Amino acid sequence: MASSTDTKREGGTWIGSISRRGLSGKLRLCMIILFLGLSLFLVLLSEQNGKILNIYYNARVSIFSEDDDATLHRASPAVQKLVEAIRKATYKASDGSLVEFSKEDRARWEAQNPCRSRKQLLPIYATRNHLKDVPVNKEWDLVFREYEKFHRTCMQKVGDLVDYFVKQNTSTTCKFVIAETHFGLGNKLYHISSVFMFAILKQRVILVPESTFVPSVVCEPFAGSSWKVGEEFHERIKSKRKASWEFYDAVDQDLNQRGSMDLYVSAMTNEWGPELRFFCDTEQKFLSHVTWLTMDGCLLFLPKLWAIDMFRPTLEALFPHRIAFTYILRTLMLPADHVWERVLHVRDLYIGNAEKQVGIQLRYFRGTKEFKEKNDLINDRISRCLWENNIVPEVCPSDPNDPRLGEEKFSQCWQESVQKQNPRLIKVLIASLFQGLQDYLQAIYLRKQVVVPDERIGIYQLTHELEQGSGVEVDSQALVEMISLSFSDVLLVSPMSTFGGAAQAYGGIQPWFIQTGLYGPRPGESDQCQRAMAIDPCHLGTGEYYECRYDPPGNKNIYETISYLKSCLYIDIGDGWGMELVPDRFEQHDFSVYNSKKDKTSTRSSLRCDSKKDTPQPEAAQEEGRDKKTDSGRSFYQTMEEFIRRAEQAEATRFLTQCAPIQ
């Protein structure tokens, strides 16, 4: 038997080891050919199915490009039922003839409707050091792709929408819902996302008026189709539609045998959102007879869709973590290229190299008057919230004789410290119409020493417009700041603010509410800030009781019926109404890696970038002192399985335009 010394003398290879046993040259040649053939087969196989080589392209569904039928096979029965319903609606709309959409068609459409953020947004969320991203939801991705086919089929089969509407055509069996909305961008994202979920559940083609400005700031979401509605056509629809109360009257008359439902186009909301009867099974069944719906509003009625009996099993299966808004935003509301370019610029210039990013969204609802009255109070509350929850390091007392210097947390103050080459960078990004908070925090951190000498704090604010405007440019900049805030590890938001709510949902963040004094604090509550209950924001203003005349819920209390629908926090709604989607187990929603009292660097697998190849790799693969002897003995499959496992854990996806180094 060959010794280890002999093996090393032969170069340490398995061929050398075998040759020591007297293997003939011909047999050796056969084995080499067999090995090369197997390698070629594996390369061709990987090229064919794209499961390894396509790792950066399929950011939406982690590193594997799974077959939809395989995903469907593993999905719950309720999700399978939804997918089959969408496919059936697509088949009926196509009249049995498949609407072709080849790879070449997709390439042409993508060239005409570029959307860089579709591939580049999700990988950024995976690089945060102190916050794990929300779990990949393959069932949602599958449902979205099936709905995309449905939308494309209907729009192609209908052709001229105006002509189809004017003639009150129903030949394609397609039904439509127009998402009308107003106020700021946060309100618009809230409402359109809610309407979209309703459109999926009821197999309706969602359309968005160009007058909302939303189609101008986000990408076209459905490949091969468009959701834009011109203003002239929109006005024609509004002139023909019935009011929502007329629809409900028609339901009553039909059920009381005093008439039959005969509506082609109807409004289905008031200016805030759906009325109470919308959330009942009977009314939902009658809505199936109306070809065109318009839904106006400005709030997130998404959580209350769980209250509808016919929708609840599907929604529970589709969103098991009780997170819905995040997944919808990240597929439906991706920043258009001109917006995304600004986001990348902000990230490169201000926040990209931070070891930890903190976001603060501060809103004064009564404008300049409230700002002048509360600026000093709110600034003090925010700084104490940041310090007492260990979100950013506190500063040392300015007086060297201050008795607080005896406390442990101030033990390193007023001591000479060695300047580290790579200090820990914490960057705070502020979004506010006023500059007061930025000036306050900058004055503190520029003039005083932090309690941890090797940490550096940067304070940034992109705009301070003093008052909220409207238009494409205003909404574009708003989306830039929302997305930039969503990259945060920790986020502070203002209660009742849809801007902050959209930012937390994009980022999959369970934020802290700033105590602005709008509501509270009540006895026993913090006068600084309070942690939110969930990632999905509050449905502001909605009641807690059913109003179902013909269904078993009757006038029951929704919270007593559905455990994960809860009243929003007092800090967010005061004595008013509001409904929130909250998991049965509170901790299921907190993906923070850090402990609020003892902030620690993340131990999860993070992404690093090789300066030469610019290719993200799991951090563990670069650890020093790795057992190379063990690794050298691994098979090809073992090595790839380990890489895939680590890549999945970190949601490792190649970032096409840049690679943020982790300090």
C-alpha positions as CSV (number, residue, x, y, z in Angstrom):
1,M,0.0,0.0,0.0
2,A,1.4,3.4,-1.0
3,S,2.3,5.7,1.9
4,S,1.3,9.3,2.1
5,T,4.8,10.3,1.3
6,D,4.6,8.3,-1.9
7,T,1.4,9.9,-2.8
8,K,2.8,13.4,-2.3
9,R,5.8,12.5,-4.5
10,E,3.4,11.7,-7.3
11,G,1.7,15.1,-7.0
12,G,-1.0,14.1,-4.5
13,T,-3.5,13.3,-7.3
14,W,-5.9,10.3,-7.4
15,I,-4.4,9.4,-10.8
16,G,-1.0,9.4,-9.2
17,S,-2.2,7.3,-6.4
18,I,-3.8,4.7,-8.7
19,S,-0.7,4.6,-10.9
20,R,1.3,3.5,-7.8
21,R,-0.9,0.4,-7.7
22,G,0.2,-0.5,-11.2
23,L,-2.8,0.5,-13.2
24,S,-2.2,0.1,-16.9
25,G,-1.9,3.2,-19.1
26,K,-4.8,2.2,-21.3
27,L,-7.2,1.8,-18.3
28,R,-6.0,5.2,-17.0
29,L,-6.8,6.8,-20.3
30,C,-10.3,5.3,-20.3
31,M,-10.9,6.7,-16.9
32,I,-9.7,10.2,-17.9
33,I,-12.0,10.1,-20.9
34,L,-14.9,9.0,-18.7
35,F,-14.2,11.8,-16.3
36,L,-14.1,14.4,-19.0
37,G,-17.3,13.1,-20.5
38,L,-19.1,13.3,-17.2
39,S,-17.8,16.8,-16.7
40,L,-19.0,17.8,-20.2
41,F,-22.4,16.3,-19.4
42,L,-22.7,18.2,-16.2
43,V,-21.9,21.5,-18.0
44,L,-24.4,20.9,-20.7
45,L,-27.0,19.9,-18.1
46,S,-26.4,23.0,-16.1
47,E,-26.7,25.2,-19.2
48,Q,-30.0,23.5,-20.1
49,N,-31.8,23.9,-16.9
50,G,-30.2,27.1,-15.7
51,K,-30.3,26.0,-12.0
52,I,-26.7,27.0,-11.3
53,L,-25.5,29.3,-14.1
54,N,-28.6,31.6,-13.8
55,I,-27.9,32.4,-10.2
56,Y,-27.9,36.2,-10.5
57,Y,-30.8,36.4,-13.0
58,N,-33.5,34.8,-10.9
59,A,-33.3,37.2,-7.9
60,R,-37.1,36.9,-7.4
61,V,-37.1,33.2,-6.6
62,S,-33.7,32.8,-5.0
63,I,-31.0,30.9,-7.0
64,F,-33.1,28.2,-8.5
65,S,-35.4,28.7,-11.5
66,E,-38.0,26.3,-10.5
67,D,-40.6,24.8,-12.8
68,D,-44.0,26.4,-12.1
69,D,-45.7,23.0,-12.1
70,A,-43.3,21.7,-9.5
71,T,-44.0,24.7,-7.3
72,L,-47.7,24.2,-7.8
73,H,-47.5,20.6,-6.9
74,R,-45.9,21.5,-3.5
75,A,-48.3,24.4,-2.9
76,S,-51.3,24.1,-0.5
77,P,-54.7,23.2,-1.9
78,A,-55.9,26.7,-1.6
79,V,-53.1,28.1,-3.6
80,Q,-53.5,25.4,-6.2
81,K,-57.2,26.3,-6.4
82,L,-56.3,30.0,-7.0
83,V,-53.8,29.1,-9.7
84,E,-56.3,26.9,-11.5
85,A,-58.9,29.6,-11.3
86,I,-56.5,32.1,-13.0
87,R,-55.6,29.6,-15.6
88,K,-59.2,28.8,-16.3
89,A,-59.9,32.6,-16.7
90,T,-56.9,32.9,-19.0
91,Y,-58.2,29.9,-21.1
92,K,-61.7,31.3,-21.4
93,A,-60.4,34.8,-22.3
94,S,-58.3,33.2,-25.1
95,D,-61.3,31.3,-26.4
96,G,-59.2,28.2,-26.2
97,S,-56.4,29.5,-28.4
98,L,-53.1,30.1,-26.6
99,V,-51.8,33.7,-26.8
100,E,-48.2,33.3,-27.9
101,F,-45.4,35.1,-26.0
102,S,-42.1,33.7,-27.0
103,K,-38.6,34.4,-25.6
104,E,-38.1,36.8,-28.5
105,D,-41.4,38.6,-27.7
106,R,-40.3,38.9,-24.1
107,A,-36.9,40.3,-25.1
108,R,-38.6,42.9,-27.4
109,W,-41.0,43.9,-24.7
110,E,-38.3,44.2,-22.1
111,A,-36.2,46.4,-24.5
112,Q,-39.2,48.7,-25.0
113,N,-40.1,48.6,-21.2
114,P,-36.7,48.4,-19.4
115,C,-36.8,47.8,-15.7
116,R,-33.4,47.4,-14.1
117,S,-34.8,47.2,-10.6
118,R,-36.6,44.0,-11.4
119,K,-33.2,42.2,-11.2
120,Q,-31.3,44.5,-8.9
121,L,-33.6,45.5,-6.0
122,L,-33.9,42.2,-4.1
123,P,-30.2,41.5,-3.9
124,I,-29.6,44.7,-2.0
125,Y,-32.0,43.6,0.8
126,A,-30.0,40.5,1.2
127,T,-26.8,42.4,2.0
128,R,-28.1,44.1,5.2
129,N,-26.0,43.2,8.2
130,H,-28.6,43.6,11.0
131,L,-31.8,42.5,9.3
132,K,-32.7,39.3,7.6
133,D,-34.9,39.7,4.5
134,V,-38.4,38.3,4.5
135,P,-38.6,34.6,3.4
136,V,-38.8,33.9,-0.3
137,N,-42.4,33.2,-1.3
138,K,-42.4,31.0,-4.3
139,E,-46.2,30.5,-4.3
140,W,-46.7,34.2,-4.6
141,D,-44.2,34.4,-7.4
142,L,-46.1,31.6,-9.2
143,V,-49.4,33.3,-8.7
144,F,-48.0,36.6,-10.0
145,R,-46.7,34.9,-13.1
146,E,-50.0,33.2,-13.8
147,Y,-51.8,36.5,-13.3
148,E,-49.3,38.1,-15.7
149,K,-50.4,35.6,-18.4
150,F,-54.0,36.4,-17.7
151,H,-53.5,40.1,-18.0
152,R,-51.6,39.8,-21.2
153,T,-54.2,37.5,-22.7
154,C,-57.1,39.7,-21.9
155,M,-55.4,42.9,-23.1
156,Q,-54.4,41.3,-26.4
157,K,-57.8,39.6,-27.0
158,V,-59.7,42.8,-26.2
159,G,-57.6,45.0,-28.4
160,D,-59.2,48.4,-28.4
161,L,-60.4,49.0,-24.8
162,V,-62.4,52.0,-25.7
163,D,-64.4,50.2,-28.4
164,Y,-64.8,47.2,-26.1
165,F,-66.3,49.4,-23.4
166,V,-68.5,51.6,-25.6
167,K,-70.1,48.6,-27.1
168,Q,-70.6,47.0,-23.7
169,N,-68.8,43.9,-25.0
170,T,-68.4,40.8,-22.9
171,S,-67.2,38.4,-25.6
172,T,-63.8,37.7,-24.0
173,T,-65.3,37.1,-20.5
174,C,-62.5,39.4,-19.2
175,K,-63.5,41.6,-16.3
176,F,-61.7,44.8,-15.3
177,V,-61.0,47.0,-12.2
178,I,-59.6,50.5,-12.4
179,A,-57.6,51.6,-9.4
180,E,-58.3,55.3,-8.9
181,T,-56.3,57.0,-6.2
182,H,-55.1,60.3,-4.9
183,F,-53.0,62.2,-2.3
184,G,-49.4,61.3,-1.9
185,L,-47.4,58.4,-3.3
186,G,-47.7,56.4,-0.1
187,N,-51.5,56.6,-0.3
188,K,-51.4,55.6,-4.0
189,L,-49.2,52.5,-3.3
190,Y,-51.4,51.5,-0.4
191,H,-54.6,51.6,-2.5
192,I,-53.4,50.2,-5.8
193,S,-51.7,47.3,-4.0
194,S,-54.9,46.5,-2.2
195,V,-56.9,46.6,-5.5
196,F,-54.3,44.4,-7.1
197,M,-54.8,41.7,-4.5
198,F,-58.5,41.9,-5.0
199,A,-58.0,41.6,-8.8
200,I,-56.0,38.4,-8.4
201,L,-58.5,36.8,-6.1
202,K,-61.4,37.7,-8.5
203,Q,-59.5,37.3,-11.8
204,R,-59.9,40.9,-12.9
205,V,-57.6,42.9,-15.2
206,I,-56.2,45.8,-13.1
207,L,-55.8,49.1,-14.9
208,V,-54.3,52.4,-13.5
209,P,-55.1,55.9,-14.8
210,E,-52.1,57.8,-16.0
211,S,-53.4,60.8,-14.1
212,T,-52.4,59.1,-10.8
213,F,-48.7,59.5,-12.0
214,V,-48.0,56.0,-10.7
215,P,-47.4,54.4,-14.2
216,S,-44.8,57.2,-14.7
217,V,-42.7,56.3,-11.7
218,V,-42.9,52.5,-11.6
219,C,-42.2,49.8,-14.2
220,E,-44.8,48.2,-16.3
221,P,-45.5,45.1,-14.1
222,F,-46.9,42.6,-16.6
223,A,-44.7,41.4,-19.4
224,G,-46.4,41.7,-22.8
225,S,-49.1,44.0,-21.5
226,S,-49.8,47.4,-20.0
227,W,-51.9,48.6,-17.2
228,K,-52.1,52.3,-18.2
229,V,-55.4,54.0,-18.8
230,G,-55.5,57.3,-20.6
231,E,-57.4,60.2,-19.1
232,E,-60.0,60.5,-21.9
233,F,-61.0,56.9,-21.6
234,H,-61.0,57.1,-17.8
235,E,-63.4,60.1,-17.9
236,R,-65.7,58.2,-20.2
237,I,-65.9,55.3,-17.8
238,K,-66.6,57.6,-14.9
239,S,-69.4,59.3,-16.8
240,K,-71.1,55.9,-17.4
241,R,-70.6,54.1,-14.1
242,K,-73.2,53.6,-11.4
243,A,-72.5,54.7,-7.8
244,S,-71.6,52.0,-5.3
245,W,-74.9,52.5,-3.4
246,E,-76.8,51.6,-6.6
247,F,-74.9,48.3,-6.8
248,Y,-75.8,47.5,-3.2
249,D,-79.4,48.4,-3.9
250,A,-79.4,46.1,-6.9
251,V,-78.1,43.3,-4.7
252,D,-81.0,43.9,-2.3
253,Q,-83.6,44.0,-5.0
254,D,-82.3,40.8,-6.6
255,L,-82.3,38.9,-3.4
256,N,-85.7,40.1,-2.5
257,Q,-86.9,39.1,-6.0
258,R,-87.8,42.7,-7.0
259,G,-85.4,42.8,-9.9
260,S,-82.2,41.3,-11.3
261,M,-78.6,42.5,-11.4
262,D,-77.9,44.4,-14.7
263,L,-74.8,46.5,-14.3
264,Y,-72.0,46.8,-16.8
265,V,-69.9,49.4,-14.9
266,S,-70.0,50.4,-11.3
267,A,-68.0,52.3,-8.7
268,M,-67.2,50.2,-5.7
269,T,-65.8,52.6,-3.1
270,N,-66.0,56.1,-1.7
271,E,-63.0,58.4,-1.7
272,W,-61.3,56.5,1.1
273,G,-61.9,52.9,0.1
274,P,-64.5,50.1,0.0
275,E,-67.7,50.4,2.1
276,L,-68.4,47.8,4.8
277,R,-70.7,45.6,2.6
278,F,-67.8,45.0,0.2
279,F,-66.3,42.6,2.8
280,C,-69.1,40.1,2.6
281,D,-69.4,36.9,0.5
282,T,-72.8,37.6,-1.0
283,E,-71.8,41.0,-2.3
284,Q,-68.6,39.5,-3.7
285,K,-70.6,36.9,-5.6
286,F,-72.7,39.6,-7.2
287,L,-69.7,41.6,-8.2
288,S,-68.8,38.8,-10.6
289,H,-71.7,39.9,-12.8
290,V,-70.2,43.5,-13.3
291,T,-67.8,43.7,-16.1
292,W,-66.2,47.0,-15.2
293,L,-65.4,48.3,-11.6
294,T,-63.8,51.5,-10.5
295,M,-62.3,51.6,-7.0
296,D,-61.2,54.9,-5.6
297,G,-59.3,55.3,-2.4
298,C,-56.1,56.2,-0.6
299,L,-55.7,53.6,2.2
300,L,-54.5,50.1,2.6
301,F,-57.6,47.9,2.8
302,L,-55.4,44.9,2.0
303,P,-55.6,43.5,5.6
304,K,-59.4,43.5,5.6
305,L,-59.5,41.2,2.6
306,W,-58.7,38.4,5.2
307,A,-62.1,39.2,6.7
308,I,-63.9,38.0,3.6
309,D,-64.8,34.3,4.1
310,M,-64.3,33.2,0.5
311,F,-60.8,34.8,0.3
312,R,-59.4,33.9,3.7
313,P,-58.2,30.3,3.1
314,T,-56.4,31.4,0.0
315,L,-54.8,34.4,1.6
316,E,-53.8,32.3,4.7
317,A,-52.1,29.8,2.5
318,L,-50.5,32.4,0.2
319,F,-49.0,34.5,3.0
320,P,-48.3,32.1,5.9
321,H,-46.1,34.7,7.7
322,R,-49.0,37.2,7.5
323,I,-46.8,39.5,5.3
324,A,-48.5,40.5,2.1
325,F,-47.8,44.2,1.3
326,T,-44.0,43.5,1.0
327,Y,-44.4,40.9,-1.6
328,I,-46.9,42.9,-3.6
329,L,-44.7,46.0,-3.7
330,R,-41.6,44.1,-4.7
331,T,-43.4,42.6,-7.7
332,L,-46.0,45.2,-8.7
333,M,-44.3,48.5,-7.8
334,L,-40.7,48.3,-8.9
335,P,-39.0,51.7,-9.5
336,A,-38.8,52.8,-13.1
337,D,-35.3,53.2,-14.5
338,H,-35.1,57.0,-14.1
339,V,-36.1,56.5,-10.4
340,W,-33.8,53.5,-9.9
341,E,-30.9,55.4,-11.3
342,R,-31.4,58.0,-8.5
343,V,-31.7,55.3,-5.9
344,L,-28.4,53.8,-6.9
345,H,-26.8,57.2,-6.8
346,V,-28.0,57.8,-3.3
347,R,-26.8,54.4,-2.2
348,D,-23.4,54.9,-3.8
349,L,-22.9,58.4,-2.5
350,Y,-24.4,58.3,0.9
351,I,-25.3,55.0,2.4
352,G,-23.7,52.2,0.4
353,N,-20.6,51.5,2.6
354,A,-22.4,51.7,6.0
355,E,-22.0,48.7,8.3
356,K,-25.4,49.7,9.7
357,Q,-28.1,51.9,8.2
358,V,-30.8,53.6,10.2
359,G,-33.7,55.3,8.6
360,I,-35.9,58.0,10.1
361,Q,-39.2,59.2,8.5
362,L,-40.6,62.2,10.2
363,R,-43.9,63.8,9.3
364,Y,-45.6,66.9,10.7
365,F,-49.2,66.6,9.5
366,R,-50.0,70.3,10.3
367,G,-47.0,71.6,8.4
368,T,-44.9,74.5,9.4
369,K,-47.0,75.5,12.4
370,E,-46.7,72.0,14.0
371,F,-43.0,71.9,13.2
372,K,-42.3,75.1,15.0
373,E,-44.3,74.0,18.0
374,K,-42.9,70.5,18.3
375,N,-39.5,70.4,16.7
376,D,-37.4,70.5,19.9
377,L,-39.7,68.0,21.7
378,I,-39.7,65.5,18.8
379,N,-35.9,65.8,18.2
380,D,-35.3,65.0,21.9
381,R,-37.7,62.0,21.8
382,I,-36.0,60.6,18.6
383,S,-32.5,60.9,20.1
384,R,-33.5,59.1,23.3
385,C,-35.3,56.4,21.3
386,L,-32.1,55.9,19.2
387,W,-29.9,55.7,22.3
388,E,-32.0,53.8,24.8
389,N,-32.8,51.1,22.2
390,N,-29.1,50.9,21.2
391,I,-29.9,51.8,17.6
392,V,-27.0,54.3,17.4
393,P,-24.4,54.9,20.0
394,E,-25.0,57.6,22.6
395,V,-22.6,60.6,23.0
396,C,-20.4,61.3,26.0
397,P,-21.3,64.0,28.5
398,S,-19.6,67.3,27.5
399,D,-18.5,68.0,31.1
400,P,-15.5,65.8,32.2
401,N,-16.8,66.1,35.8
402,D,-20.3,64.9,34.9
403,P,-21.3,62.2,37.5
404,R,-22.8,60.0,34.7
405,L,-19.2,59.2,33.6
406,G,-19.2,56.6,36.4
407,E,-21.7,54.6,34.5
408,E,-20.5,51.6,32.5
409,K,-21.8,52.8,29.2
410,F,-19.7,56.0,29.5
411,S,-16.5,54.1,30.6
412,Q,-14.6,54.9,27.4
413,C,-15.4,58.6,27.4
414,W,-12.7,61.2,27.9
415,Q,-10.0,58.6,27.3
416,E,-7.3,58.7,24.6
417,S,-8.2,56.1,22.0
418,V,-6.2,54.7,19.1
419,Q,-7.8,55.6,15.8
420,K,-8.8,52.5,13.9
421,Q,-8.1,52.3,10.1
422,N,-11.6,51.0,9.5
423,P,-14.1,52.4,12.0
424,R,-17.6,51.0,12.1
425,L,-19.8,53.3,10.0
426,I,-23.4,53.9,11.0
427,K,-25.3,56.1,8.6
428,V,-28.7,57.7,9.4
429,L,-30.9,58.7,6.5
430,I,-33.7,61.2,7.3
431,A,-36.8,61.8,5.2
432,S,-38.7,64.8,6.2
433,L,-40.2,68.0,4.8
434,F,-38.2,70.0,7.4
435,Q,-34.5,70.1,8.2
436,G,-34.8,70.4,12.0
437,L,-33.9,66.8,12.9
438,Q,-30.9,66.7,10.6
439,D,-29.5,69.9,12.1
440,Y,-30.1,68.6,15.6
441,L,-28.4,65.3,15.1
442,Q,-25.5,66.7,13.1
443,A,-24.8,69.2,15.9
444,I,-24.7,66.4,18.4
445,Y,-22.4,64.0,16.5
446,L,-20.1,66.7,15.1
447,R,-19.4,68.3,18.5
448,K,-19.4,65.3,20.9
449,Q,-17.6,62.0,21.3
450,V,-19.6,58.8,21.0
451,V,-19.4,56.3,23.8
452,V,-17.8,53.7,21.4
453,P,-14.7,55.4,20.1
454,D,-14.3,53.2,17.0
455,E,-17.8,54.0,15.6
456,R,-18.6,56.9,13.3
457,I,-22.0,58.4,12.6
458,G,-23.1,60.1,9.4
459,I,-26.4,62.1,9.1
460,Y,-28.0,62.6,5.7
461,Q,-31.1,64.1,4.3
462,L,-31.9,64.3,0.6
463,T,-34.6,67.0,0.5
464,H,-36.6,69.4,2.7
465,E,-39.4,70.8,0.6
466,L,-41.4,72.3,3.5
467,E,-44.7,71.4,2.0
468,Q,-46.0,68.3,0.0
469,G,-46.4,68.8,-3.7
470,S,-47.8,66.7,-6.5
471,G,-46.8,65.5,-10.0
472,V,-44.4,63.0,-11.6
473,E,-41.3,64.6,-10.3
474,V,-42.6,64.8,-6.7
475,D,-43.7,61.2,-6.8
476,S,-40.4,60.1,-8.4
477,Q,-38.4,61.8,-5.6
478,A,-40.7,60.3,-3.0
479,L,-40.1,56.8,-4.3
480,V,-36.4,57.4,-4.3
481,E,-36.5,58.3,-0.6
482,M,-38.9,55.4,0.2
483,I,-36.7,52.8,-1.4
484,S,-33.6,54.3,0.2
485,L,-35.2,54.1,3.6
486,S,-36.2,50.6,2.9
487,F,-32.6,49.5,2.8
488,S,-32.3,50.3,6.5
489,D,-31.5,47.8,9.2
490,V,-33.6,49.8,11.6
491,L,-36.4,52.2,10.7
492,L,-38.2,54.9,12.7
493,V,-41.5,56.1,11.2
494,S,-44.2,58.6,12.0
495,P,-47.6,57.2,13.1
496,M,-50.3,57.3,10.4
497,S,-47.8,58.2,7.7
498,T,-48.4,56.2,4.5
499,F,-44.9,57.3,3.3
500,G,-43.2,55.6,6.3
501,G,-45.6,52.6,5.9
502,A,-44.6,52.0,2.3
503,A,-40.9,52.3,3.2
504,Q,-41.2,49.7,6.0
505,A,-43.2,47.3,3.7
506,Y,-40.7,47.6,0.8
507,G,-37.9,46.8,3.3
508,G,-39.7,44.1,5.2
509,I,-39.0,46.0,8.4
510,Q,-40.9,46.0,11.7
511,P,-40.3,49.7,12.5
512,W,-40.4,51.9,15.6
513,F,-43.2,54.5,15.8
514,I,-41.9,57.9,16.9
515,Q,-44.0,59.4,19.7
516,T,-45.0,62.6,17.9
517,G,-47.7,63.4,20.4
518,L,-50.5,62.9,17.8
519,Y,-51.8,60.1,20.1
520,G,-50.5,59.4,23.5
521,P,-48.4,58.5,25.2
522,R,-50.8,56.7,27.6
523,P,-49.8,55.8,31.2
524,G,-47.1,53.2,31.2
525,E,-46.1,53.7,27.5
526,S,-42.8,55.1,26.4
527,D,-42.8,58.8,25.6
528,Q,-40.2,58.3,22.9
529,C,-41.1,55.5,20.6
530,Q,-42.9,52.1,20.4
531,R,-42.1,49.1,18.3
532,A,-44.7,48.2,15.6
533,M,-46.6,44.9,15.9
534,A,-45.9,43.8,12.3
535,I,-44.4,44.6,8.9
536,D,-47.6,45.3,7.1
537,P,-49.0,48.8,8.0
538,C,-52.3,49.6,9.5
539,H,-55.6,49.9,7.5
540,L,-56.5,53.3,8.9
541,G,-60.1,54.2,9.6
542,T,-61.7,50.9,9.1
543,G,-64.3,49.5,11.5
544,E,-64.0,46.3,13.5
545,Y,-67.5,44.9,12.8
546,Y,-69.0,43.1,9.8
547,E,-72.0,44.5,8.1
548,C,-73.2,41.4,6.2
549,R,-76.9,41.2,5.7
550,Y,-77.0,37.9,4.0
551,D,-74.0,36.0,5.4
552,P,-73.2,34.2,8.7
553,P,-70.8,36.9,10.0
554,G,-73.7,39.2,10.4
555,N,-72.6,42.0,12.6
556,K,-69.9,40.1,14.5
557,N,-66.7,41.6,15.7
558,I,-63.9,40.7,13.2
559,Y,-61.2,40.6,15.8
560,E,-63.1,38.0,17.8
561,T,-63.4,35.9,14.6
562,I,-59.9,36.1,13.1
563,S,-57.0,36.0,15.6
564,Y,-54.4,37.7,13.4
565,L,-56.5,40.7,12.5
566,K,-56.0,43.2,15.4
567,S,-56.7,46.8,16.2
568,C,-53.7,49.0,15.4
569,L,-51.6,50.4,18.2
570,Y,-52.9,53.4,20.1
571,I,-49.8,55.4,19.0
572,D,-50.9,54.9,15.4
573,I,-54.7,55.5,15.6
574,G,-55.5,56.9,19.1
575,D,-59.1,56.2,19.9
576,G,-60.0,55.9,16.2
577,W,-60.3,52.8,14.1
578,G,-57.6,50.7,12.3
579,M,-57.0,47.1,11.4
580,E,-53.6,45.4,11.1
581,L,-52.4,42.0,9.9
582,V,-50.4,40.6,12.8
583,P,-49.1,37.0,13.2
584,D,-50.4,34.8,16.0
585,R,-46.9,34.6,17.3
586,F,-45.5,38.2,17.5
587,E,-41.8,37.1,17.1
588,Q,-42.6,35.7,13.6
589,H,-42.5,39.1,12.2
590,D,-39.2,40.3,13.7
591,F,-36.5,39.4,11.2
592,S,-33.9,41.6,13.1
593,V,-30.6,40.0,13.7
594,Y,-29.7,42.6,16.3
595,N,-30.8,42.6,19.9
596,S,-32.3,46.0,20.8
597,K,-30.4,46.1,24.1
598,K,-27.2,44.5,23.0
599,D,-26.5,45.3,19.4
600,K,-24.3,42.7,17.8
601,T,-22.9,42.3,14.4
602,S,-25.0,39.9,12.3
603,T,-23.9,36.3,12.4
604,R,-25.8,35.4,9.2
605,S,-24.0,34.6,6.0
606,S,-23.4,37.9,4.3
607,L,-22.2,38.7,0.9
608,R,-18.7,39.9,0.1
609,C,-17.3,41.1,-3.2
610,D,-14.1,40.0,-4.8
611,S,-12.5,43.2,-6.1
612,K,-11.3,41.5,-9.3
613,K,-14.3,39.4,-10.3
614,D,-17.0,41.5,-8.6
615,T,-18.8,38.2,-7.7
616,P,-20.6,37.9,-4.4
617,Q,-19.7,34.8,-2.4
618,P,-20.9,33.5,1.0
619,E,-18.7,35.0,3.7
620,A,-18.0,31.5,5.2
621,A,-16.2,30.6,2.0
622,Q,-13.6,33.3,2.7
623,E,-12.9,32.4,6.3
624,E,-9.3,32.1,7.3
625,G,-8.1,28.9,8.8
626,R,-10.6,26.8,6.9
627,D,-10.0,23.0,7.0
628,K,-8.7,22.7,3.4
629,K,-7.9,19.0,3.9
630,T,-11.6,18.3,4.5
631,D,-12.7,20.4,1.5
632,S,-10.3,18.8,-0.9
633,G,-11.9,15.5,-0.2
634,R,-15.4,16.6,-1.1
635,S,-17.1,15.4,-4.2
636,F,-18.3,17.8,-6.9
637,Y,-21.9,17.3,-5.7
638,Q,-21.0,17.9,-2.1
639,T,-19.2,21.1,-2.9
640,M,-22.1,22.4,-5.1
641,E,-24.7,21.4,-2.5
642,E,-22.8,23.3,0.2
643,F,-22.5,26.4,-2.0
644,I,-26.2,26.2,-2.9
645,R,-27.2,25.8,0.7
646,R,-25.1,28.8,1.8
647,A,-26.2,30.9,-1.1
648,E,-29.9,30.2,-0.4
649,Q,-29.4,31.1,3.3
650,A,-28.0,34.5,2.3
651,E,-30.3,34.8,-0.8
652,A,-27.0,35.2,-2.7
653,T,-27.7,36.7,-6.0
654,R,-25.1,38.4,-8.2
655,F,-25.6,42.1,-8.2
656,L,-25.3,43.3,-11.7
657,T,-24.3,46.9,-11.3
658,Q,-22.4,47.2,-8.1
659,C,-21.3,45.2,-5.1
660,A,-21.4,46.8,-1.7
661,P,-18.4,45.8,0.4
662,I,-19.1,44.9,4.0
663,Q,-16.7,46.7,6.3
